[in-house]
Amino acid sequence: MVERITFPDGSRFGDQISWMADRGVAHVIGTDSGMPNAVFDEFRTSLELYEDLGFDRARIIETATTGAARRLGLGASTGAVREDLDADLLVVDGNPLDDLDVLHRPSHVIVRGRSYSQADLAPAGAATGPVA
C-alpha cells in the first residue's frame, strides 16, 4: 500500500499521525480490520508504526489501552488494571517499555479471569509457536 501512495518530498507514510498528535488531535491506535487484507492479529504492527514515527513506548501503550478506552467512552469500565474494572491481560516475558517486540510473544492471555497459554492460543492442528 505504501508503494502506491504518493507523498510530498520529505514525507513518509504515517507522518500525518505525528502531525495530528502534535496539534492535540486525540486518536486511537488500531487496524483496518474488516477491510480486505487487514486482519485483527496484526495489531502489533500498528504499535510498531507509532514507534517508527518517534512516539515513546509508554505513550504508545497508554494510547492503545487507557487512552483507547477513554476515547471510546469505556474508561469507566475498562482500559486499566485497577479494582472494579474489566481487564483482559496480555502476559509477556519482558518489559514492553524496553522493547515492544515482547508483545509479539505472549506467554499467556487472561480473558474474563481465565488464563490461556500459548498452546491454548494456537488454532486446532496448528504449530504452537509464538502468536503473530
PyMOL commands that set and color helices and strands:
alter all, ss='L'
color gray80, all
select helices_A, chain A and resi 2-4+15-22+40-52+57-64+66-71+100-104+118-121
alter helices_A, ss='H'
color red, helices_A
select strands_A, chain A and resi 89-92+106-111+114-117
alter strands_A, ss='S'
color yellow, strands_A
deselect
rebuild
show_as cartoon
